[in-house]
């Protein structure tokens, strides 16, 4: 790891009451002495964890800004290094001037995620916890934020560590018998080994089962609103979002492109997509819009199929119903315009495995029931794990899948009496695959790639 001292603005860009600049590294305190002038006395020996009020000064003594200095000594800081935080006024220009002053005094610009990367490399966080930092910043709902906090506190890390601990015990027993047969160490009991492998495999599969729910909490459920033109799709989007996000008119085909909004229902983030009406397009623009609707339907996780309850089913409606019967996505059928004379009924949708709700996007009738239904259908995907123990990154899922495969191979080798060394090889491979999630068995290129996705200043 670089021994450079780094600095960067740690608060969002823009105008605010306070802006924070973080400086971390061996020269952090020396830089503080050079650029900070306390309001009383001299800085002298910097007492860690005691705030000092003063001014940031230029090399010629000119005052740049009033500031509060907060020093932290290694290893008891976020990065595990000597760190100072400068709490300045939150203007873009003044923060930039203070930041440039830290560089002038010997720091260099921090790369994206470099503070958290140093925390990882210094043993303050494992990789699963470190990724919880970014997930907390990017959380799209209160529940997502809670899950990120639980991950940061070690919920997933503890699950992984528990599996690895069991595997390590099994590996140690096998290898002791292989390496030191003359010491009368009992050969590993096949029954006990089978029990260890089964327990590790079950715990690994439990995590894999929760991976989809974990991704949903991080990214949101892709929810596509679909139906023929003028059935009230845009009105439904507006009602759920709570603002006039989409244009609503009596003219069919008003929505030509996909409109996307994010909402939260029962703590679950939803990526809500209002799509062009499914019908034979009358012009090139509408044709493109309908084609995009088709694309989004292919990978939708939840479909809100909207029909006009005040009119008979059309040929376009019938085509959509036929398509819904073969879709893998969870589906909720919405008979809109409940406030008008109703013609449609639940029986019109026989053969579709989906609840049928009567709603009015305009008056709000049935929308609370819709929210409850959405929450219930998404929660069906959840297991018994806490939110913070849900793996939610592709690299984590892939590592768990590899670990599961190696555990299966170890069990087969044991059952076939192929020799304990073959069992040990697969158990070690599973152990290492799980270690990738914690960052114990990953290369520097992967670490660099992971932290490059973090924001500047974190």
SEDREN-768122 format. One record per residue (C-alpha): x, y, z. Coordinates in nm, 2 decimals, always signed. Each point is the difference from the previous one (the first is absolute). Layout:
N
       px       py       pz
        X        Y        Z
...
//
This chain:
458
       px       py       pz
    +0.00    +0.00    +0.00
    +0.12    +0.35    -0.08
    +0.15    +0.20    +0.30
    -0.12    +0.32    -0.15
    -0.22    +0.23    +0.20
    -0.33    +0.07    -0.18
    -0.27    +0.26    +0.02
    -0.34    +0.06    -0.16
    -0.33    +0.17    +0.06
    -0.22    -0.25    +0.19
    -0.34    +0.18    -0.03
    -0.21    +0.03    -0.31
    +0.09    +0.27    -0.25
    -0.22    +0.31    +0.01
    -0.08    +0.27    +0.25
    -0.07    -0.09    +0.36
    +0.05    +0.13    +0.35
    +0.30    -0.23    +0.07
    +0.25    -0.18    -0.23
    +0.25    -0.26    +0.12
    +0.35    -0.07    -0.14
    +0.16    -0.32    +0.12
    +0.38    -0.05    +0.01
    +0.14    -0.34    +0.07
    +0.36    -0.14    +0.03
    +0.32    +0.03    +0.18
    +0.04    +0.37    -0.07
    -0.36    +0.10    +0.09
    +0.10    +0.17    +0.33
    +0.30    +0.17    -0.16
    -0.23    +0.14    -0.27
    -0.24    +0.12    +0.27
    +0.28    +0.19    +0.17
    +0.09    +0.17    -0.32
    -0.34    +0.12    -0.12
    -0.20    +0.04    +0.33
    +0.03    +0.29    +0.24
    -0.20    -0.04    +0.32
    -0.20    +0.29    +0.13
    +0.18    -0.02    +0.34
    +0.37    -0.08    +0.06
    +0.19    -0.22    -0.23
    -0.08    -0.35    -0.13
    +0.30    -0.16    +0.16
    -0.05    -0.37    +0.08
    -0.33    -0.09    -0.16
    -0.23    -0.18    +0.25
    -0.20    -0.26    -0.19
    -0.38    +0.00    +0.02
    -0.02    +0.36    +0.12
    -0.14    +0.25    -0.23
    +0.18    +0.33    -0.05
    -0.14    +0.31    -0.15
    +0.22    +0.22    -0.22
    +0.07    +0.10    -0.36
    +0.14    -0.15    -0.31
    +0.28    +0.22    -0.14
    +0.18    +0.02    -0.32
    +0.38    -0.03    -0.02
    +0.03    +0.38    +0.04
    -0.22    +0.01    +0.30
    -0.32    +0.12    -0.17
    -0.31    -0.15    +0.15
    -0.19    -0.24    -0.23
    -0.28    -0.10    +0.24
    -0.11    -0.05    +0.35
    +0.02    -0.36    +0.10
    -0.04    -0.27    +0.27
    +0.29    -0.25    +0.01
    -0.08    -0.35    +0.12
    +0.31    -0.22    +0.02
    +0.00    -0.39    +0.04
    +0.31    -0.21    +0.07
    +0.07    -0.34    -0.16
    -0.13    -0.26    +0.03
    -0.32    +0.15    +0.15
    -0.13    +0.17    -0.31
    -0.21    -0.10    -0.29
    +0.30    -0.08    -0.22
    +0.22    -0.13    +0.28
    +0.24    +0.28    -0.07
    +0.07    +0.34    +0.15
    -0.30    +0.21    -0.12
    -0.12    +0.35    +0.02
    -0.33    +0.13    -0.10
    -0.04    +0.37    -0.08
    -0.36    +0.13    +0.04
    -0.02    +0.31    -0.21
    -0.28    +0.21    -0.15
    -0.18    -0.20    -0.27
    +0.05    +0.22    -0.30
    +0.15    -0.15    -0.31
    +0.27    +0.26    -0.05
    +0.12    +0.01    +0.36
    +0.01    -0.38    +0.03
    +0.20    -0.02    -0.32
    +0.25    +0.26    +0.13
    +0.04    -0.19    +0.33
    +0.05    -0.33    -0.19
    +0.26    +0.15    -0.22
    +0.18    +0.13    +0.31
    +0.02    -0.36    +0.14
    +0.16    -0.11    -0.33
    +0.24    +0.29    +0.01
    +0.10    -0.11    +0.35
    +0.08    -0.35    -0.11
    -0.31    -0.21    -0.05
    -0.11    -0.14    -0.33
    -0.35    -0.03    -0.14
    -0.18    -0.31    +0.13
    -0.13    -0.24    -0.26
    -0.36    -0.13    +0.00
    -0.06    -0.21    +0.31
    +0.36    +0.03    +0.11
    -0.09    +0.08    +0.36
    -0.21    -0.31    +0.04
    +0.26    -0.20    -0.20
    +0.26    +0.10    +0.26
    -0.24    -0.10    +0.28
    -0.02    -0.34    -0.17
    +0.37    -0.04    -0.05
    +0.07    +0.11    +0.36
    -0.24    -0.26    +0.13
    -0.27    +0.24    +0.12
    -0.26    -0.16    -0.23
    -0.03    -0.32    -0.20
    -0.11    +0.03    -0.36
    -0.37    -0.09    +0.07
    -0.01    +0.27    +0.27
    +0.17    +0.25    -0.22
    -0.26    -0.05    -0.28
    -0.26    +0.06    +0.27
    +0.14    +0.36    +0.02
    -0.09    +0.08    -0.36
    -0.33    -0.18    +0.03
    -0.09    +0.22    +0.29
    +0.08    +0.31    -0.20
    -0.20    -0.12    -0.30
    -0.30    -0.15    +0.20
    -0.33    +0.06    -0.17
    -0.23    -0.07    +0.29
    +0.01    -0.01    +0.39
    +0.01    -0.37    -0.02
    +0.29    +0.00    -0.25
    +0.19    +0.23    +0.24
    -0.07    -0.23    +0.29
    +0.13    -0.29    -0.20
    +0.31    +0.19    -0.09
    +0.06    +0.09    +0.37
    -0.04    -0.37    +0.10
    +0.25    -0.10    -0.27
    +0.24    +0.27    +0.11
    -0.04    -0.14    +0.36
    +0.10    -0.34    -0.13
    -0.32    -0.20    -0.06
    +0.12    -0.15    -0.33
    +0.36    -0.03    +0.11
    -0.10    -0.20    +0.31
    -0.21    -0.24    -0.21
    +0.30    -0.06    -0.24
    +0.25    -0.02    +0.29
    -0.21    -0.27    +0.17
    -0.01    -0.22    -0.31
    +0.38    +0.05    -0.05
    +0.07    -0.09    +0.36
    -0.18    -0.33    -0.04
    +0.18    -0.08    -0.32
    +0.33    +0.09    +0.15
    -0.05    -0.24    +0.28
    -0.08    -0.28    -0.24
    +0.30    +0.08    -0.22
    +0.23    +0.00    +0.30
    -0.12    -0.34    +0.12
    +0.04    -0.15    -0.35
    +0.35    +0.15    -0.06
    +0.13    -0.09    +0.34
    -0.09    -0.37    -0.08
    +0.17    +0.03    -0.34
    +0.31    +0.18    +0.12
    +0.07    -0.18    +0.33
    -0.12    -0.36    -0.03
    +0.28    -0.12    +0.23
    -0.13    +0.21    +0.29
    -0.31    -0.21    +0.04
    -0.24    +0.29    -0.07
    -0.34    -0.16    -0.07
    -0.10    +0.01    -0.36
    -0.28    +0.25    -0.06
    -0.33    -0.18    +0.06
    -0.20    -0.02    -0.33
    -0.32    +0.06    +0.19
    +0.13    +0.31    +0.18
    +0.14    +0.13    -0.33
    -0.33    -0.06    -0.18
    -0.17    +0.19    +0.28
    +0.24    +0.30    -0.04
    -0.04    +0.00    -0.38
    -0.38    -0.02    +0.02
    -0.02    +0.29    +0.25
    +0.23    +0.22    -0.20
    -0.19    -0.08    -0.32
    -0.33    +0.08    +0.16
    +0.12    +0.33    +0.14
    +0.15    +0.09    -0.34
    -0.32    -0.09    -0.18
    -0.19    +0.21    +0.25
    +0.21    +0.30    -0.09
    -0.05    -0.07    -0.37
    -0.38    -0.02    +0.04
    +0.01    +0.35    +0.16
    +0.22    +0.15    -0.28
    -0.30    +0.11    -0.21
    -0.17    +0.17    +0.29
    +0.33    +0.17    +0.09
    +0.04    +0.13    -0.36
    -0.36    +0.13    +0.01
    +0.07    +0.20    +0.32
    +0.31    +0.15    -0.16
    -0.13    +0.07    -0.35
    -0.38    -0.02    +0.03
    -0.27    -0.21    -0.17
    -0.03    +0.07    -0.37
    -0.37    +0.06    -0.03
    -0.15    +0.05    -0.34
    -0.35    +0.16    -0.05
    -0.14    -0.15    -0.32
    -0.33    +0.02    -0.19
    -0.16    +0.13    -0.32
    -0.01    +0.38    -0.05
    -0.24    +0.21    +0.21
    -0.07    -0.25    +0.28
    +0.16    +0.22    +0.26
    +0.36    -0.11    +0.02
    +0.14    +0.35    +0.03
    -0.27    +0.09    +0.25
    +0.10    -0.30    +0.21
    +0.37    +0.11    -0.01
    -0.10    +0.35    +0.11
    -0.21    -0.13    +0.28
    +0.27    -0.23    +0.14
    +0.27    +0.26    -0.03
    -0.22    +0.27    +0.14
    +0.08    +0.26    -0.27
    -0.09    +0.07    -0.36
    +0.30    -0.18    -0.14
    -0.17    -0.12    -0.32
    -0.22    +0.19    -0.24
    -0.36    -0.12    +0.01
    -0.25    +0.07    -0.28
    -0.29    -0.17    -0.17
    +0.21    -0.04    -0.31
    +0.12    -0.36    -0.04
    +0.38    -0.05    -0.03
    +0.10    +0.31    +0.20
    +0.28    -0.19    +0.16
    +0.26    -0.07    -0.27
    +0.30    -0.09    +0.21
    +0.06    -0.17    +0.33
    -0.03    +0.22    +0.31
    +0.18    -0.13    +0.30
    -0.04    +0.11    +0.37
    +0.11    -0.15    +0.33
    -0.24    -0.05    +0.29
    +0.00    -0.19    +0.32
    -0.28    -0.23    +0.12
    +0.03    -0.16    +0.35
    +0.37    +0.08    -0.01
    +0.05    -0.18    -0.33
    +0.14    +0.22    -0.29
    -0.19    -0.03    -0.33
    +0.13    +0.12    -0.34
    -0.33    +0.09    -0.15
    -0.01    +0.01    -0.38
    -0.30    +0.16    -0.19
    +0.02    -0.14    -0.35
    -0.15    +0.07    -0.34
    -0.34    -0.17    -0.06
    +0.01    -0.34    -0.16
    -0.16    +0.03    -0.35
    +0.08    +0.02    -0.36
    +0.20    +0.32    -0.03
    -0.13    +0.28    -0.22
    +0.34    +0.16    -0.06
    +0.38    -0.06    +0.04
    +0.03    +0.17    +0.34
    -0.28    -0.20    +0.15
    +0.14    -0.32    -0.15
    +0.33    +0.06    +0.18
    -0.19    +0.07    +0.32
    -0.20    -0.33    -0.03
    +0.33    -0.19    -0.08
    +0.15    +0.14    +0.32
    -0.31    -0.11    +0.20
    +0.06    -0.36    -0.14
    +0.36    +0.01    +0.11
    -0.08    +0.11    +0.35
    -0.27    -0.27    +0.03
    +0.27    -0.26    -0.07
    +0.19    +0.07    +0.32
    -0.27    +0.15    +0.22
    -0.01    -0.14    +0.35
    -0.35    +0.13    +0.07
    -0.27    +0.09    -0.26
    -0.29    +0.23    +0.07
    -0.24    -0.09    -0.28
    -0.26    +0.27    -0.04
    -0.34    -0.04    -0.16
    -0.30    +0.24    -0.04
    -0.28    -0.15    +0.22
    -0.26    +0.23    -0.17
    +0.04    -0.16    -0.34
    -0.01    -0.35    -0.15
    +0.33    -0.18    -0.06
    +0.15    +0.09    -0.34
    +0.22    -0.21    -0.22
    +0.30    +0.17    +0.14
    -0.11    -0.08    +0.35
    -0.05    -0.36    -0.09
    +0.35    -0.02    -0.15
    +0.14    +0.14    +0.33
    -0.20    -0.25    +0.21
    +0.14    -0.28    -0.22
    +0.35    +0.13    +0.05
    -0.05    +0.03    +0.38
    -0.08    -0.37    +0.02
    +0.35    -0.09    -0.11
    +0.20    +0.26    +0.19
    +0.25    -0.08    +0.27
    -0.03    +0.34    +0.17
    -0.23    +0.05    +0.29
    -0.32    +0.17    -0.13
    -0.28    +0.21    +0.15
    -0.30    +0.07    -0.22
    -0.16    +0.34    +0.05
    -0.35    +0.08    -0.12
    +0.03    +0.38    -0.01
    -0.28    +0.26    -0.02
    -0.19    -0.17    +0.28
    -0.19    +0.33    +0.06
    -0.17    -0.05    -0.34
    -0.26    -0.26    -0.09
    +0.17    -0.33    +0.04
    -0.02    -0.25    -0.28
    +0.30    -0.23    +0.07
    +0.01    -0.26    +0.28
    +0.26    -0.23    +0.15
    -0.12    -0.29    -0.21
    +0.12    +0.18    -0.32
    +0.35    -0.09    +0.11
    -0.04    -0.37    +0.06
    +0.32    -0.19    -0.07
    +0.23    +0.29    +0.11
    +0.19    -0.08    +0.32
    -0.04    +0.35    +0.14
    -0.22    +0.19    +0.25
    -0.26    +0.22    -0.16
    -0.06    +0.34    +0.17
    -0.26    +0.26    -0.08
    +0.15    +0.35    +0.02
    -0.05    +0.36    -0.10
    +0.34    +0.17    -0.07
    -0.19    +0.33    -0.02
    -0.19    -0.01    +0.33
    +0.25    -0.22    +0.19
    -0.25    -0.29    +0.06
    +0.18    -0.33    +0.06
    +0.36    +0.15    -0.01
    +0.06    -0.09    +0.37
    -0.10    -0.36    -0.08
    +0.23    +0.01    -0.30
    +0.29    +0.11    +0.22
    -0.07    -0.28    +0.25
    -0.01    -0.25    -0.28
    +0.33    +0.11    -0.15
    +0.17    -0.02    +0.34
    -0.14    -0.35    +0.06
    +0.11    -0.13    -0.34
    +0.35    +0.13    +0.03
    +0.04    -0.12    +0.36
    -0.08    -0.35    -0.12
    +0.35    -0.01    -0.14
    +0.16    +0.06    +0.34
    +0.14    -0.27    +0.22
    +0.08    -0.01    +0.36
    +0.32    +0.20    -0.02
    +0.02    +0.35    +0.13
    +0.02    +0.27    -0.27
    +0.36    +0.08    +0.09
    +0.10    -0.37    -0.06
    -0.14    -0.01    -0.35
    +0.28    -0.01    -0.27
    -0.08    +0.26    -0.27
    +0.30    +0.02    -0.23
    +0.06    -0.21    -0.30
    +0.35    -0.09    +0.12
    -0.14    -0.12    +0.33
    -0.26    -0.22    -0.17
    +0.26    -0.14    -0.24
    +0.23    -0.08    +0.29
    -0.28    -0.17    +0.19
    -0.09    -0.21    -0.31
    +0.36    -0.11    -0.03
    +0.02    -0.09    +0.36
    -0.32    -0.20    -0.03
    +0.13    -0.19    -0.30
    +0.32    -0.09    +0.19
    -0.19    -0.12    +0.30
    -0.21    -0.23    -0.22
    +0.32    -0.14    -0.16
    +0.15    -0.05    +0.35
    -0.31    -0.19    +0.11
    +0.02    -0.22    -0.32
    +0.37    -0.07    +0.06
    -0.07    -0.10    +0.36
    -0.29    -0.23    -0.11
    +0.21    -0.16    -0.27
    +0.29    -0.06    +0.25
    +0.23    +0.18    -0.25
    +0.25    +0.09    +0.28
    +0.00    +0.28    +0.26
    +0.25    +0.20    -0.20
    -0.27    +0.05    -0.28
    -0.25    +0.10    +0.26
    +0.24    +0.25    +0.15
    +0.07    +0.16    -0.34
    -0.36    +0.08    -0.05
    -0.06    +0.12    +0.35
    +0.30    +0.23    -0.03
    -0.14    +0.14    -0.33
    -0.33    +0.06    +0.17
    +0.17    +0.17    +0.29
    +0.20    +0.23    -0.24
    -0.31    +0.08    -0.21
    -0.18    +0.12    +0.32
    +0.31    +0.19    +0.10
    -0.04    +0.22    -0.32
    -0.32    +0.14    +0.14
    +0.20    +0.13    +0.31
    +0.29    +0.11    -0.22
    +0.24    -0.25    +0.15
    +0.07    -0.19    -0.32
    -0.03    +0.26    -0.28
    +0.26    +0.17    -0.22
    +0.09    +0.37    +0.00
    -0.17    +0.05    -0.34
    -0.34    -0.10    +0.13
    +0.05    +0.21    +0.32
    +0.09    +0.30    -0.22
    -0.31    -0.06    -0.22
    -0.23    -0.03    +0.30
    +0.11    +0.32    +0.17
    +0.01    +0.19    -0.33
    -0.38    -0.02    +0.01
    -0.01    +0.20    +0.32
    -0.06    +0.37    +0.00
    +0.29    +0.25    +0.02
    +0.06    +0.09    +0.37
    -0.11    -0.33    +0.14
//
